[in-house]
């Protein structure tokens, strides 16, 4: 069922001036051949800094870096209690929908698995998976990058981290896609139920016979001085599944698309591989992903806009790093951009993504291993990359072609 059939445009509340209303559906932003981030930037440049849309339940959208920083950091006025647009109930408690200090002990359930020292140990496995996948793909001279590599690398690493069967990837990936880019409330809820049903058997099994995996660590975790409840364990594991199955794949897709379309950048990384860590951060800045929401707490005026208690506000994180006030010539990818590269792709403050260290490492390893074997590649003639916006921007199809390397 389409979103249009499920949720009609909301009526404009009395406190919202007509001049601040724009008919914007963030599930359908892209025009022509622009990418997701260009679509968000076009939206920013054609409207006021903060505006309201009746789509997807009705919500505000902030578009300037300074305002995005405030919304990300000021949880007393911009609460995480409702981050989904259109709004829908959360099946289980998760740190994504909690504000500090309540959120802190829930975060501790999963952060130990993503500390730099742990990621350093994981890197060799990430590299092995990437190297093997590139080796298998190279002789063909063509691939659909999203299905053949972008979704393979993070899910193999993630399923090993939680010790789940690799064969389950084909079942889990469509649910993850539906959860983050499906515009139907019913479809997203169904995907969430499917994920929960899948997890139930594994949580039960690891409760009886724990191992060294991340799910077992969550089960053994504590919320303050008490053990985590079954619902809290479900919430943490759902968050791990969501992050592990989609976000890194989306970033890899944008990175491969960019390099396929910009041979000078690609050839420079081949000639100067020592640039890759800095280049990876610049690619991340240019291709922000998440577009989550916040819920207004109390009535107040912000940047001349009157907010009311319960209003929803969307935060397109990609617009932070694409703001000229933060980065000069922000649409251009500049491997010599001054450090530190400023963006909000992984959030800010207490809610900074705990998996950001691993995500950065996976992108860097992809660049190193792919370019070492397939230094010259492009978009397959007659095809166009398919890009989607939603709660997470993503590349859903990317056909690449290259001359197969000599045996």
Secondary structure, DSSP 8 states (H G I E B T S, - for coil): --HHHH-------TTS-GGGB----TTS---TT--HHHHHHHHHHTS-SEEEE-GGG-EEEE-SHHHHHHHHH-TTTEESS---SS----SS--GGG--TTHHHHHHHHHHGGGSHHHHHHHHHHHHHHHHHHHHHHHTTSEEEHIIIIIHHHHHHHHHHHTT--GGGHHHHHHHHHHHHH---HHHHHHHHHHHHHHHHHHHHHHHHS--SSHHHHHHH-EETTEE--HHHHHHHHHHHHHIIIIIHHHHHHHHHHHHHH-HHHHHHHHH-GGGHHHHHHHHHHHT--BEEEEEE-S-EEETTEEE-TT-EEEEETHHHHT-TTTSTTTTS--TT--SS----TT--GGGS-TTHHHHHHHHHHHHHHHHHH--S-EE-TT---EEE-SSB-EEEE-EEE------
